[in-house]
């Protein structure tokens, strides 16, 4: 049971990436360091609602 999630930049609040995660195993929100094309830098991206 994998659900689709959206990752948003913590700096500029833009929603840049989509991914999937297993909600039965990972209940916390995911934080990944990814490239933001709006900030033009690698920033932390958090899972949004």
Number of C-alpha atoms within 10 A of each C-alpha: 8 11 10 10 17 16 23 24 26 15 12 11 12 15 16 15 16 11 11 11 15 11 13 9 9 9 9 8 13 14 14 14 11 17 16 21 11 12 12 8 10 13 17 16 24 21 19 12 8
